[in-house]
Amino acid sequence: MELYIERMKLTPKKINWFLLLKLPSAWFCGVRLNYINHTKSLASVRFKWINQNPFKSMYFAVQAMAAELTTGALVMQSIQNENKNISMLVAENKAEFVKKATGKIQFECTDGKALNDAMQLCINQKEGATFWMKSEGKNEANEVVSIFYFKWTLKVKS
């Protein structure tokens, strides 16, 4: 997987192809990356039959996939920009569910600065770095439906 990531320039279109090839459950549930730059990323998913729960809203795991994509895409991009052999792994996650998720839900992560600080620590000290990233999901009325926190670990491989 890491060699494939290193070769491609990370754009929403290419990351969405990556989803189809490497994370098909996210792709088939409708998770899509819409935007990415060095500080933030946006992903969306629309409530539909394939991603529903018995309570007529979006299944929590589908929301988690979209939220993780916003954080993970930033991490992959940062690793690519450093051009070093660095492993990435989610060590822990937490979630808050505020409102039923129906309609189109957009997740946003704006923790690029925290990521870049952790990346520099990891590279400069040649030790693993651990840090939290937050992704907030909002519905079409711009109301928060869920908030996810992902604890990422980075480590320079020798």
Beta strands, then each sheet from edge to edge (+ up, - down):
strand 1: 32-36
strand 2: 41-46
strand 3: 86-97
strand 4: 104-109
strand 5: 129-138
strand 6: 144-156
sheet 1: 1+ 2- 4+ 5- 6+ 3-
end
